[in-house]
Structures are given as C-alpha cells and as structure tokens.
C-alpha cells in the first residue's frame, strides 16, 4: 500500500469514528418503554379514550395531593405516578404496599401496614368531586363512574391473582404473622406450622377444629369473627329507614336491590329489621350459619369493587382512616342466602365484599334444600375488607347482645322475639 492510500485510510477511519461519536452524542436519548401490567394498560386505554374519566381521576389525584402533599405517604401525585403505583400495588404483599410506614406504633405494626396499604388507594379515588355531587352515586367519587368503576374490578382481580400465586407466600411471611398476636395464630386456632402455599390460602384459613369456636345458646350467633353494629328498621315500602339526616337515594336504601332483583324473596323483608357486622383484615374470614333452618335460596350478586366508605387523612398521625355509613352494601359485590327458620320466618344472610379484593365464595358442598345448624360453615372471603348483613322479617324483634364489641364466630349475636 502506497503512502497516498495509507493517508486516505487513516483519514477515513478517524472521520468515521468522529462522525459515529458525534451522532450518538448528538442524537436524542430515547428512554426504554415502560412495561405496564395488563391492569394498568387497560386503565391507560380507558383514560386515553374517555376524557371524562381521565379528567375526574386527575382531579381526584390533585385533590388528594393538596390534602396530603407528603410523597412518603402519597406517592401518586399525577396520573403517570398513579399508573406506577398500581403496577407496584398489584405485585406485592399487602403489608408492602406503602414504602414508608407511619412513624408510630400503629403504623409500624403488621396490621397497620396492611391497613394503610389498603387505605391509600381509596384515599385517592374516594375524593369527593364537585362535578359528581348531583349524579346520584353513593359518594360523589370517580370510583362510581363507568368505565372506571368496572376497571376497579380488574384492578382487584389482578391483585387477587398475584395473591393466589406461590410467590405471595413463604416461610418468612408465615413467621411474621405467626409471631404477631393481631393475626390470631398465637391462639392455636388454625393448627401448627405453615400449612399454606399462597397468601389467599392463609387469608381464608380454616379452623383446626369446630372446638375452636364454641357455640353460644342463643337465637342468633355471630356468623364470623366481627364487630356487630346496630339495627335499622325497614319500612313498608321495603326501604331502609335511616335515623340521621343523611339523604339517601333509592339505590342505596332499597332492600330489594340489596337482596337482588332476581330473588324470589326480594319483597319478603318489608317491615323487617336489618343488622350488619364488620370483619377486619386480620380476622378469621370464613362465615357460618347464624341460625338453624333450611336453605331455600343461594345466589351471588355482582356489584362494584368499591371501598365501602371513604378514606380520610390524619396529618398529625400520618395515617389514613376509614369511615362508612350503612348503605354501601347495596352496591358492593355480595352473595345472598335465604334461610327458612322454624320459629322466626325467613332470615337473609349477605356476605358483602369490600375494598380491593371483594371475593365472596360459598363452599362447594352448600346447596339449596340443605338443613343448616348454627355454626355450619357456609363460605369465605379472600383478601380485602368484608361485612355480613342479616335481615329479619316483619314481626320479629331483634335485640343485639353486643354493639361494637368484637365477637368470635359462634358467640351470642342477638335474641329474637315474635311480636
């Protein structure tokens, strides 16, 4: 190779290297495309196609950020951050949802971490919006606006799918709950050792034996470990009678709606009495027959995957806390069993799903025509909040034995008297 060719080769090589380096350096850097979960991809599609939902959700997020601007406890302060939060939420354990537990004993506890992990999501989407105040929703929040309301079921099911995987449970998680008295494993109610393969198996855990829940000699036993609330009258038009000044729509006071329009017994409880009892997230989540009788109807009733109330922020404690009023059961996913008793007519029992994973299940062996005895197992909830409604017919006086006192399943719930 002569000198001319050597010089040309050297010049060409240097020029190419210089051009390549300049091209790379001067070109815009394109970040890698974020891979969202299917649930979030669906939400993005909804927000892209439905301007009302997008604007309402952005308003809720902005309003929540005004109330609580602290990113440690409110990490989703715009729509993209909300997408990211949901991506993470549905792929982690309930006690790991919030990265920064509140700086107090409650917030640091396992139960408190779960409670806050559930509550934060609803704090954002539960924000009352002026634009929705006359729409007739249970609360004027975006969670009741379609198609976002339907997407909430997708969100809940997606988290539930993860909690059904073996990735959601291991010996370390078991040790966390086994040594924490808030979860009841220290009582020996559920047998010895780690018997579960998934978080949802643990959540819907069975008792080691019926002896773990002795049955009281009363007319109505507690159908689950729960907190009984109070009683409400049902008027002659089958509407729930509220004892305060709240204005309720027919949608959240109609007992026919609660029991289900396709039920043969939807009008059977006019003039009767309703009561309900609340299960917390760390309770035993199987439910049992509250009365003796024949099972005459058994159904599931689709509803929304809503929070069952509304969530507020306590800035001093750095905690979310939950409030609700009777009526949310009318719109939530629920099931309904009608039991025909010997002395007190029909009794309706409705397990009601609340919060993120509103999974309401009957055990496979339960069937219409079955003769139930108090304490017989009927079904179970999976992860999330839950509630059980009991309804009695006209002419039956219901006297609660406890009000807001925690009861174990099988303890005395109510006495009944024929008027």
ROGU-813267 format. One line per 5 residues: number of its first residue (from 1); their letters; for each residue x, y, z of C-alpha. Coordinates in steps of 0.02 Angstrom, whole numbers, plus 50000, padded with zeros to 5 digits. Each point is the difference from the previous one (the first is absolute). Last residue first. Layout:
NUM	A	X,Y,Z ~ ... .
This chain:
419	XXXXX	45296,49520,53417 ~ 50100,49841,49976 ~ 50162,50015,50099 ~ 50178,49979,49941 ~ 50161,50010,50101 .
414	XXXXX	50159,50060,49916 ~ 50186,49971,49973 ~ 50056,49872,50130 ~ 50171,49926,49962 ~ 50016,49874,49859 .
409	XXXXX	50126,50098,49895 ~ 50104,50103,50119 ~ 49929,50167,50050 ~ 50079,50173,50008 ~ 49890,50124,50091 .
404	XXXXX	49924,50135,49888 ~ 49827,49966,50071 ~ 49967,49836,50089 ~ 49847,49896,50044 ~ 49900,50072,49856 .
399	XXXXX	49813,49989,50026 ~ 49900,49959,49843 ~ 49810,50003,50011 ~ 49921,49891,49867 ~ 49830,50058,49935 .
394	XXXXX	50062,50052,49829 ~ 50142,49892,49935 ~ 50184,49994,50048 ~ 50153,50058,49903 ~ 50182,49957,50038 .
389	XXXXX	50142,50092,49912 ~ 50179,49937,50005 ~ 50148,50115,49965 ~ 50168,49986,49916 ~ 50166,50086,49974 .
384	XXXXX	50126,49927,49881 ~ 50085,49835,49968 ~ 49888,49849,49971 ~ 49831,49975,50080 ~ 49929,49833,50054 .
379	XXXXX	49850,49884,49992 ~ 49860,49907,50089 ~ 50075,49913,50151 ~ 49868,49930,50118 ~ 50001,50101,50161 .
374	XXXXX	49812,49999,50028 ~ 49928,49847,49915 ~ 49951,50001,49818 ~ 49880,49882,49912 ~ 50049,49999,49817 .
369	XXXXX	49860,50030,49876 ~ 50105,50117,49894 ~ 50183,49949,50001 ~ 50165,50024,50091 ~ 50126,49864,49952 .
364	XXXXX	50108,50117,49894 ~ 50033,50127,50140 ~ 49922,50167,49956 ~ 50120,50139,49949 ~ 50006,50190,50008 .
359	XXXXX	50156,50081,49927 ~ 50003,50189,50026 ~ 50187,50019,49979 ~ 50034,50186,50008 ~ 49871,50070,50122 .
354	XXXXX	49841,49914,50050 ~ 49913,49835,49966 ~ 49831,49972,50080 ~ 49942,49836,50079 ~ 49809,50010,49997 .
349	XXXXX	49894,49898,50119 ~ 49812,50010,49979 ~ 49889,49926,50137 ~ 49827,49936,49961 ~ 49869,49961,50131 .
344	XXXXX	50042,50008,50184 ~ 49941,49836,50078 ~ 50053,49858,49884 ~ 50129,50094,49897 ~ 50009,50019,49811 .
339	XXXXX	50173,50057,49948 ~ 50028,50114,49850 ~ 50183,50011,49947 ~ 50065,50151,49906 ~ 50171,50041,49925 .
334	XXXXX	50085,50167,49979 ~ 50093,50117,49883 ~ 49970,50176,50065 ~ 49858,50118,49953 ~ 49867,49971,50133 .
329	XXXXX	50130,49959,50133 ~ 50054,50183,49996 ~ 49836,50045,50085 ~ 50050,50014,50183 ~ 50129,50135,50026 .
324	XXXXX	50187,49994,49977 ~ 50160,50073,50067 ~ 50180,49947,49975 ~ 50163,50067,50066 ~ 50161,50043,49912 .
319	XXXXX	50148,50033,50115 ~ 50138,50128,50018 ~ 49950,50024,50183 ~ 49992,50189,49989 ~ 49948,50001,49817 .
314	XXXXX	49850,49888,50028 ~ 49940,49964,49823 ~ 49824,49942,49957 ~ 49931,49846,49912 ~ 49822,49976,49940 .
309	XXXXX	49874,49860,50012 ~ 49983,49826,49928 ~ 50162,50014,49903 ~ 49922,49951,49835 ~ 50015,49844,49894 .
304	XXXXX	49829,50022,49921 ~ 49862,49873,50003 ~ 49960,49824,49942 ~ 49873,49905,50107 ~ 50035,49819,50045 .
299	XXXXX	49857,49884,50044 ~ 49931,49870,50120 ~ 49815,49977,50037 ~ 49899,49884,50113 ~ 50131,49948,50129 .
294	XXXXX	49902,49915,50139 ~ 50021,50060,50178 ~ 50107,50026,50155 ~ 50075,50174,50017 ~ 50164,50093,49974 .
289	XXXXX	50067,49876,49870 ~ 50187,50023,49982 ~ 50123,50120,49920 ~ 50185,49975,49968 ~ 50116,50149,50012 .
284	XXXXX	50085,49979,50169 ~ 50045,50181,50032 ~ 50157,50095,49950 ~ 49917,50107,49865 ~ 49854,50052,50109 .
279	XXXXX	49829,49921,49992 ~ 49847,50112,50027 ~ 49828,49947,50062 ~ 49832,50052,49929 ~ 49821,50022,50056 .
274	XXXXX	49838,50015,49905 ~ 49821,49992,50068 ~ 49831,49964,49921 ~ 49855,50102,49932 ~ 50037,49942,49823 .
269	XXXXX	50107,49842,50012 ~ 49913,49886,49875 ~ 50009,50120,49853 ~ 50163,49931,49926 ~ 49955,49821,50046 .
264	XXXXX	49985,49923,49826 ~ 50169,50079,49962 ~ 50038,50069,49827 ~ 49995,50181,50057 ~ 50135,49968,50128 .
259	XXXXX	50004,49994,50189 ~ 50074,50175,50010 ~ 49894,50069,49858 ~ 49842,49931,50079 ~ 50058,50079,50164 .
254	XXXXX	49996,50172,49919 ~ 50102,50127,50098 ~ 50154,50025,49894 ~ 49919,50008,49828 ~ 49850,50091,50070 .
249	XXXXX	50114,50148,50032 ~ 50048,50051,50175 ~ 49988,50169,50083 ~ 50094,49998,50164 ~ 49905,50075,50145 .
244	XXXXX	50021,49856,50121 ~ 49895,49850,50050 ~ 49997,49922,49828 ~ 49855,49888,49952 ~ 50046,49870,49869 .
239	XXXXX	49868,49987,49865 ~ 49887,49849,49973 ~ 49846,50109,49973 ~ 49931,49948,50170 ~ 50156,50068,50085 .
234	XXXXX	50160,49908,50044 ~ 50068,50039,50173 ~ 50186,50009,50035 ~ 50097,49903,50131 ~ 50174,50034,50067 .
229	XXXXX	50182,49955,49970 ~ 50067,49827,50038 ~ 50192,49991,49994 ~ 50067,49841,49921 ~ 50062,49821,50010 .
224	XXXXX	49865,49922,49893 ~ 49816,49950,50000 ~ 49978,50066,50179 ~ 49864,49891,50076 ~ 49814,50031,49988 .
219	XXXXX	49869,49918,50111 ~ 50117,49975,50148 ~ 50089,49852,50081 ~ 50176,50054,49953 ~ 50101,49893,49881 .
214	XXXXX	50181,49953,50040 ~ 50126,50063,49869 ~ 50166,49906,50007 ~ 49901,49841,50034 ~ 49948,50002,49817 .
209	XXXXX	50177,49938,49958 ~ 50166,50070,49935 ~ 49904,50151,49937 ~ 50015,50039,49815 ~ 50110,50132,49920 .
204	XXXXX	49926,50118,49871 ~ 50144,50123,50019 ~ 50130,49862,50004 ~ 49937,49922,49840 ~ 49992,50176,49927 .
199	XXXXX	50183,50029,50042 ~ 50051,49842,49910 ~ 50071,49829,50047 ~ 49923,49978,50172 ~ 50026,49876,50143 .
194	XXXXX	50142,50092,50087 ~ 50008,49920,50171 ~ 49872,49947,50129 ~ 49812,50006,50000 ~ 49884,50143,49955 .
189	XXXXX	49930,50055,50167 ~ 50164,49980,50094 ~ 49980,50170,50082 ~ 50169,50064,49938 ~ 49931,49991,49823 .
184	XXXXX	49872,50134,50040 ~ 50060,50134,49880 ~ 50022,50142,50125 ~ 50106,49885,50108 ~ 50150,50021,49882 .
179	XXXXX	50122,49854,50009 ~ 49909,49893,49872 ~ 49968,50150,49887 ~ 50183,50042,49969 ~ 50054,49818,50009 .
174	XXXXX	49881,49957,49858 ~ 50071,50139,49893 ~ 50174,49931,50027 ~ 49941,49823,49962 ~ 49933,50050,49830 .
169	XXXXX	49846,50073,49917 ~ 49957,50115,49854 ~ 50117,49917,49875 ~ 49893,49844,50021 ~ 49867,50089,49899 .
164	XXXXX	49822,50038,50058 ~ 50053,50170,50069 ~ 50055,50045,49823 ~ 49829,49957,49929 ~ 49917,50099,50139 .
159	XXXXX	50099,50153,49951 ~ 49940,49980,49822 ~ 49822,49966,50057 ~ 49997,50161,50099 ~ 50066,50105,49856 .
154	XXXXX	49881,49919,49876 ~ 49857,50032,50122 ~ 50055,50181,50013 ~ 49993,50005,49809 ~ 49811,49980,50009 .
149	XXXXX	49985,50159,50104 ~ 50121,50089,49881 ~ 49883,49962,49854 ~ 49892,50071,50072 ~ 49996,50123,50144 .
144	XXXXX	49975,49928,50175 ~ 50184,50006,50052 ~ 50007,50179,49935 ~ 49920,50063,50159 ~ 49837,50085,50047 .
139	XXXXX	49958,49868,50132 ~ 49858,49874,49984 ~ 49976,50073,49827 ~ 49847,50104,49952 ~ 50090,50109,49871 .
134	XXXXX	49970,50165,50090 ~ 50166,50011,50095 ~ 50104,49935,49855 ~ 50080,50160,49935 ~ 50037,50057,50178 .
129	XXXXX	50112,49850,50028 ~ 50012,49900,50161 ~ 50171,49915,50006 ~ 49973,49812,50014 ~ 50124,49960,49859 .
124	XXXXX	50152,50066,50095 ~ 49956,49950,50177 ~ 49941,49834,49930 ~ 50176,49955,49943 ~ 50072,50056,50167 .
119	XXXXX	49882,49897,50107 ~ 50053,49826,49947 ~ 50186,50028,50030 ~ 49957,50097,50157 ~ 49905,49853,50073 .
114	XXXXX	50135,49877,49949 ~ 50135,50106,50081 ~ 49894,50022,50155 ~ 49973,49812,50018 ~ 50187,49969,49986 .
109	XXXXX	50036,50135,50128 ~ 50105,50152,49952 ~ 49849,50111,49968 ~ 49921,49952,50165 ~ 50158,50026,50101 .
104	XXXXX	50035,50170,49923 ~ 50103,50072,49858 ~ 49879,49952,49859 ~ 50069,49866,49885 ~ 50101,50060,49850 .
99	XXXXX	50002,49885,49849 ~ 49812,49975,50000 ~ 49942,49843,49909 ~ 50113,49883,50100 ~ 49874,49943,50131 .
94	XXXXX	49877,49948,49864 ~ 50129,49892,49911 ~ 50061,50060,49830 ~ 49959,49989,49816 ~ 49833,50089,49995 .
89	XXXXX	50067,50152,50090 ~ 50155,50021,49892 ~ 49906,50024,49838 ~ 49867,50100,50093 ~ 50132,50121,50064 .
84	XXXXX	50077,50020,49827 ~ 49831,50043,49922 ~ 49968,50124,50141 ~ 50170,50077,49968 ~ 49952,50024,49817 .
79	XXXXX	49835,50081,50054 ~ 50076,50125,50120 ~ 50032,50002,50186 ~ 50021,49814,50032 ~ 50125,49984,50144 .
74	XXXXX	49883,50057,50140 ~ 50076,49939,50163 ~ 50182,50035,49966 ~ 49949,50127,49869 ~ 49933,50120,50132 .
69	XXXXX	49876,50111,49908 ~ 49850,49934,50098 ~ 49842,50104,49978 ~ 50064,50086,49843 ~ 50065,49835,49933 .
64	XXXXX	49830,49919,50026 ~ 49918,50141,49902 ~ 50124,49978,49858 ~ 49971,49812,49992 ~ 49811,50023,50005 .
59	XXXXX	50007,50134,49864 ~ 50111,49888,49893 ~ 49874,49858,50020 ~ 49858,50116,49953 ~ 50094,50065,49847 .
54	XXXXX	50045,49826,49939 ~ 49826,49932,50030 ~ 49922,50144,49904 ~ 50125,49989,49857 ~ 49959,49819,49963 .
49	XXXXX	50110,49922,49865 ~ 50173,50038,50068 ~ 49944,49975,50180 ~ 49921,49832,49959 ~ 50154,49942,49903 .
44	XXXXX	50113,50052,50144 ~ 49888,49902,50120 ~ 50013,49845,49890 ~ 50189,50014,49992 ~ 49997,50018,50189 .
39	XXXXX	49908,49836,50022 ~ 50111,49914,49872 ~ 50155,50051,50097 ~ 50105,50140,49930 ~ 50160,49977,49902 .
34	XXXXX	50089,50168,49995 ~ 50076,50038,49829 ~ 50188,50026,50013 ~ 50051,50182,50003 ~ 50039,50080,49832 .
29	XXXXX	50159,50105,50008 ~ 49996,50133,49866 ~ 50145,49985,49876 ~ 50149,50116,50026 ~ 50108,49879,50098 .
24	XXXXX	49964,49851,49888 ~ 50026,50099,49840 ~ 50155,50088,50065 ~ 50082,49836,50046 ~ 49957,49924,49832 .
19	XXXXX	50063,50151,49905 ~ 50166,50001,50095 ~ 50025,49814,49974 ~ 49959,50016,49815 ~ 50115,50149,49979 .
14	XXXXX	50145,49913,50089 ~ 49981,49846,49890 ~ 49984,50099,49839 ~ 50154,50106,50040 ~ 50106,49847,50041 .
9	XXXXX	49946,49909,49842 ~ 50032,50154,49892 ~ 50174,50025,50076 ~ 50044,49816,49974 ~ 49935,50005,49820 .
4	XXXX	50108,50150,49960 ~ 50153,49923,50083 ~ 49992,49845,49891 ~ 49926,49831,50052 .
